[in-house]
Amino acid sequence: MNITILGHVCIDRNISENSSYTAPGSPAMFMNKIFKQLPDVEATIVASHGTDFLEHKGNAKLYPYTPQGNKTLIYENKTQGGMRSQKAFNREFAIPVVIDTGLEEILSSSNIVFVAPILPNLSGPYLRKSLSLTAPSTLKVLLPQGYYRNFDAENNVSAREFMESDEVLSLIDIVIVSEQDHPNMQDLARKWAQRHKIIVLVTLGEKGAVAIKENEEIQLPTSSVPEHKIIDSVGSGDIFSAGFAYRYKVTHDIKEAGRFANELAKQCLFYTPHEIKIDYRALL
């Protein structure tokens, strides 16, 4: 199975009262950790990046294959006194990848294409042109969190409305969002599902998720993990998304894909992000 993730990568600088560290970030990189451990999957991340990302890319397959300059998008996540702030730097370098013959080949051979931005700069026309290169059977999945982000003159991240929703959603088969992405996320999800005749999943943290298909709502519950046993929950939503799309492409069964994705996300709670391991057989 060929999977393409169209979006962004970044370098995360995480700073808190007790520690600070730098690591690769973005939904694309988290999903890549999962796809590298699934059988017969070849994953490609399509995202601009600089030479400063090479030490962070690990075994990820990036397109373009060589850096485009020296700098990569940076997200700085700072927690002090229980308050979290976020800044984004180098945004001018995180531009959409040029649609050339190399990208055409990647997209045309993809079984699943994820659109997973962390900036709101993948325009409707750009996605229309990109996704028109895929086969009719290609499953197109949107993780829209980047469309909900704005930035002020000091690089602080703030909330934004998904103004491109009608144009972008008309190109997509499945949308996966978090209940935290918008104050009225489930109401929005119902409108999207009805208007665009697509499947919309809303993740609900330890409660699992709900899938909305036109007027039908399908609960995808999960069992909770005791908090003291959780090593790290960062990236859980991205891991769920990876698992759901993969299993849905194989089975075309929403409930089965939800079960698989919930179990996969639970497995990953017991590892730090750079140590994530999955037991594929246990998921079946």
Buried (B, 14 or more C-beta within 10 A) or exposed (E): BBBBBBBBBBBBBBBEEEEEEBBBBBBBBBBBBBBBBBEEBBBBBBBBBBEBBEEBBEEBBBBBEEBBEEBBBBBBBBBEEEEEEBBBBBBEBBBBBEBEEBBEEBBEBBBBBBBBBBBBBBEBEBBEEBBEBBEEEBBBBBBBBBBBBEBEEEBEBEEEEBEBBEEBBBBBBBBBBBBBBBEEBBEBBBBBBBEBEBBBBBBBBBEBBBBBBEEEBBEBBBEEBEEEEBEBBBBBBBBBBBBBBBBBBEEEEBEBBBBBBBBBBBBBBBBEBEEBEBEEEEBE
